[in-house]
Amino acid sequence: MNQNLSNELAQFTGTENWHRFNPLMRNVLATDGAMHLAEKGEAFWLLDIIGSLKLVPKCANAPFITCKLVKNEDGGATFTATNGNNTKLYTQEISYTDFPLDEITLYFIDNVILLPSEY
């Protein structure tokens, strides 16, 4: 599934729709590619983490945030948000995940979560 999902995500080069994925985060939207990742990878939790970055003081006014999830060998993962220039804004350790990819990068721009290929 890992390679299939990676190949599918590579096909997204824009979006036709913006999606509301969490009724508690009505001002945060996701592109078609981000929604495909959440659905196929069973990772709406990842979109929730990204959307909640607006509650983190260092991230609240950042116009561009790069979000990276990297799985650890112990079954957990590390989520890191940067300003796009490798300045860390936020880090979260996740104790366990069955996320299908070893790592993924998403962007969070103007309250929209998107794949880098959709930028």
Secondary structure, 3 states (H helix, E strand, C coil): CHHHHHHHHHCCCCCCCEECCCCCCCCCEEEHHHHHHHHHCCCHHHHHHHHHHHHCCCCCCCCEEEEEEEECCCCCEEEEEECCCCCEEEEEEECCCCCCCCEEEEEEECCEEECHHHC
